[in-house]
Amino acid sequence: METVHKIGRRKTAVARVYLSEGSGKITVNKREFANYFSTSTLRYKVQQPLALTENIETFDITVNVFGGGVTGQAEAIRLAISRALCEIDADNRAILKPEGLLTRDPRMVERKKFGQKKARKKFQFSKR
C-alpha cells in the first residue's frame, strides 16, 4: 500500500495527513503526537476515527498542520484521517458517517463590522 494523502479543515486550521501502513505512530509537525496535543481530550479527538474503525495500531500517520488554535487543528486532523480511512476501505464510510466525522464544520468567525465594537455588538441605544 502506498501513502494516502488527504486534507482536513476546521475554522482557519488546515491539516495535511499522510497515512501509510505501520505500527500506529503519529507525528504532528515533526513532533511526537503526545507532546503536540497536551490534553487527553485533544488526543481522543485525533484518534477517534482510528478507534471507531479499529485501526489504532495499523497505520503510521504524518501530519502537517497550520493555522487556528489547537482544538481547530485537532478537529482538522480528525477530518483528514477520516477521509483517508474511507479511501483505504469504503466500508469505513458506513462507520464514520453516522458519527459526523466526514462532515466539514462550516462555521467560521464572523468579521468585525466598522463602527461597532464586535461582529454582533449592537449600537448603543439612546432614547434621546
N, C-alpha and C positions, 0 to 999 in steps of 0.2 A: 504494500500500500504506500502510495506517495503522500506527501504532505498536503493537507487540505487547508486552504486559506479563506477566511471569512471575516467580515466587518460587522461590528455592532455599534450602535449609537444610543446615547441617553443624554438629554439636555445638551450640553456642549462637549461631552466626553466622546471620544472616538477610540474604539479598540480594534486592533488587527490581531486575529488569532491564527496561529499556525498549529494544526493538530496532526500528530503523527503517532504511529504505534510505539509503545514504550512501556515504562513501569509506573506511570502516574505522576511524573514530576511536572510541576507547574512553575514557570519562570515568568515574572512580570517585570518589564523594563530592565532586564538583566539582573534582577534581584530575586531572592527566594520568595515564594508566594506568601509564606507566613510572616516574613519581615515586611512585605509591602502592605498587606492588609492586617492591621494590628488587632482589630476586634473579631470575635468569633462570628458575629452576625454577617460581616462582610465576607468572611471566608466561606460561610454557609451559602451566601448568595451566589458566589462564583462556582462552587461545587454542586449546586442544586441540580443542573441538568445531567451532570455525570452520575450523581447519586440516584436520580429517578430512572435512568437507563442502565444502571448497574455497570458503569464503565470507569469507576474511580481509579482503578489500577491498570487500565488498559491502554491509555494514551498519554504521551508526553505533550504538554501544551506550552508554547512560547507565545507571549503576549507583548505587543507594543501598544501602550495606551497613553493618551494625552488629552488635556483639556478637562474642564469641570472639576468637581471635588471627588473625594474617594468613593462616596456612595454612588454617584453617577458613573464613575469608572467601573465599579464592581458590577453594576447592572448592565453596562455596555459589554463587558466581558461575558456576562451570563448569556446575553442575546447572541453574541458571536459564537460561543461554544454550542449553544442550542442549534444554531443554523448549520454549523459544521457537522454535528452529530446526525442531523437529518440528511445531509448529503452523503454521509458514510452509509447509513442504513435508513431506508424510507420507513421502516416500522417504528423508528424512534419518534416520528412525527405524531403518531397517534397517542404517544405517552406525554410528549411535551406540549402539544397544542392545548389540551384542556387545562393545563396548569398556567397558561398565559405566558409561557416562556418564549414563544415565537412572535409575539406582538411587540412592535416598536412603540414605546411610550411617546406619544406626540407632544406631550406638554413641554413648553419652553417658557423661559422667563419673559414676562411682558415688558415691553420697553417703557422707559420713563417718558411722560408727556411734558412738553415745555409749559412753563407757568405753574407747574404743580410740584409738590414735594416728592411724590412717588408715582408709580404707574396708575394706581387706582385711587389715590387720595383725591377726595372731592374738594372743591373750592370752599373756603371758609364762608359759612352762612352769616349774613348780616341782615337784620330786619330793616335797617335804615341806610 
